Amino acid sequence: MGLFIDRAYLRRNRPKTFWRSVGNLVGHLLATSLIFLLLFAIAWALSWLLACLDSLHKFPPEIFDLIARFEVWLIYGDAALSGGVVLIGAYRFFSDLLEVHHHA
């Protein structure tokens, strides 16, 4: 392996504690929030850009409706993805807690 350390291997061998599980959950929630805000900002920027383009040269109504639906589905997809990631984080947190409780 040389100079590289297998961090996943080290993480597996560390004993799980309540506070380590809480730290993992908080980190997971912060990362999820960052991803949600990033995707939401991208959707907002696209919406703003398309509104500016529409003000310069009107889109046909069918195209504008398609774009508006795409924007809405992008927000729905962002919320669903973030919700799924939060649920996975909560599952990992509770399974870690059960493992900590079981070993105590």
Order of alpha helices (4+ residues) and beta strands (2+ residues): alpha-alpha-alpha
